[in-house]
Amino acid sequence: MAIFVVVILLWNTFQGGKTAQQELTFTQFMERVDAGKVAEVTIRGQQITGKFRDAGDAGQEFKTQVPAQYDALVDRLEQAKVEIQVEEPRENPLIAVLFTWAPVLLIVGLWIFFMRQMQTGGNKALSFGKSKAKLLNTSGKKVTFKDVAGVEEAKEELQEIVEFLKEPQKFQKLGGRI
């Protein structure tokens, strides 16, 4: 549904309101102005669109471009009694839409990215690096209880683990956790 709406909007942006217009050179345009064949013009920046007085003049509507340094245009149009309208130059509506929606889409994209990071990383949204887990060496010799039976250190560590399992609050006060 959303794709359909986007396609319709793009179609209207590029095709909407366009009628068949004859493309004239500026010289052809000025010749027709001097001959009295132009009824009205709309000036938008450097572009002129307009209508001929007669429908038989190779098309009803026309468009042309004005040279940058042509200051006498309005005077010649007024002398030929052409109706003149001046409008602001139009921006490309697609660019306006992109500038409007780009920040919103960027924020939504970042939000989705951080939500995914929080779900997969145990609430560590900014932990982008590798896991700190290490692989065990499975090819080496395995240590059994028989091997450490007489070692006092191993005995003490096992006693600490048993004590932690019996009274976890004591160790949690010190910051211990599994």
Contacts in CASP RR format, 6 or more apart in sequence:
PFRMAT RR
TARGET T0000
AUTHOR 0000-0000-0000
METHOD contacts of the structure
MODEL  1
MAIFVVVILLWNTFQGGKTAQQELTFTQFMERVDAGKVAEVTIRGQQITG
KFRDAGDAGQEFKTQVPAQYDALVDRLEQAKVEIQVEEPRENPLIAVLFT
WAPVLLIVGLWIFFMRQMQTGGNKALSFGKSKAKLLNTSGKKVTFKDVAG
VEEAKEELQEIVEFLKEPQKFQKLGGRI
9 97 0 8 1.000
10 94 0 8 1.000
13 93 0 8 1.000
13 94 0 8 1.000
13 97 0 8 1.000
19 61 0 8 1.000
20 59 0 8 1.000
20 61 0 8 1.000
21 49 0 8 1.000
21 61 0 8 1.000
21 62 0 8 1.000
21 63 0 8 1.000
22 58 0 8 1.000
22 59 0 8 1.000
22 61 0 8 1.000
22 62 0 8 1.000
22 63 0 8 1.000
23 62 0 8 1.000
23 63 0 8 1.000
23 64 0 8 1.000
24 32 0 8 1.000
24 62 0 8 1.000
24 63 0 8 1.000
24 64 0 8 1.000
25 64 0 8 1.000
26 64 0 8 1.000
26 65 0 8 1.000
26 66 0 8 1.000
26 67 0 8 1.000
26 70 0 8 1.000
28 64 0 8 1.000
29 38 0 8 1.000
29 48 0 8 1.000
29 62 0 8 1.000
29 64 0 8 1.000
30 76 0 8 1.000
32 38 0 8 1.000
32 52 0 8 1.000
32 57 0 8 1.000
33 76 0 8 1.000
33 77 0 8 1.000
33 80 0 8 1.000
33 82 0 8 1.000
34 76 0 8 1.000
34 80 0 8 1.000
36 53 0 8 1.000
36 80 0 8 1.000
36 81 0 8 1.000
36 82 0 8 1.000
37 52 0 8 1.000
37 53 0 8 1.000
37 54 0 8 1.000
37 57 0 8 1.000
38 50 0 8 1.000
38 51 0 8 1.000
38 52 0 8 1.000
38 53 0 8 1.000
38 77 0 8 1.000
38 80 0 8 1.000
38 82 0 8 1.000
39 50 0 8 1.000
39 51 0 8 1.000
39 52 0 8 1.000
39 53 0 8 1.000
39 82 0 8 1.000
39 83 0 8 1.000
40 50 0 8 1.000
40 51 0 8 1.000
40 82 0 8 1.000
40 83 0 8 1.000
40 84 0 8 1.000
40 85 0 8 1.000
41 48 0 8 1.000
41 49 0 8 1.000
41 50 0 8 1.000
41 77 0 8 1.000
41 82 0 8 1.000
41 83 0 8 1.000
41 84 0 8 1.000
41 85 0 8 1.000
42 48 0 8 1.000
42 49 0 8 1.000
42 50 0 8 1.000
42 85 0 8 1.000
42 86 0 8 1.000
42 87 0 8 1.000
43 66 0 8 1.000
43 73 0 8 1.000
43 84 0 8 1.000
43 85 0 8 1.000
43 86 0 8 1.000
43 87 0 8 1.000
44 86 0 8 1.000
44 87 0 8 1.000
44 88 0 8 1.000
44 89 0 8 1.000
44 90 0 8 1.000
45 66 0 8 1.000
45 88 0 8 1.000
45 89 0 8 1.000
46 65 0 8 1.000
46 66 0 8 1.000
46 68 0 8 1.000
46 89 0 8 1.000
47 63 0 8 1.000
47 64 0 8 1.000
47 65 0 8 1.000
47 66 0 8 1.000
47 89 0 8 1.000
48 63 0 8 1.000
48 64 0 8 1.000
48 65 0 8 1.000
48 66 0 8 1.000
49 61 0 8 1.000
49 62 0 8 1.000
49 63 0 8 1.000
50 61 0 8 1.000
50 62 0 8 1.000
50 63 0 8 1.000
51 60 0 8 1.000
51 61 0 8 1.000
51 62 0 8 1.000
52 59 0 8 1.000
52 60 0 8 1.000
52 61 0 8 1.000
52 62 0 8 1.000
66 73 0 8 1.000
74 84 0 8 1.000
77 84 0 8 1.000
78 84 0 8 1.000
114 125 0 8 1.000
117 124 0 8 1.000
117 125 0 8 1.000
117 126 0 8 1.000
117 127 0 8 1.000
117 128 0 8 1.000
118 124 0 8 1.000
118 125 0 8 1.000
121 127 0 8 1.000
148 154 0 8 1.000
163 170 0 8 1.000
164 170 0 8 1.000
164 171 0 8 1.000
164 176 0 8 1.000
171 177 0 8 1.000
END
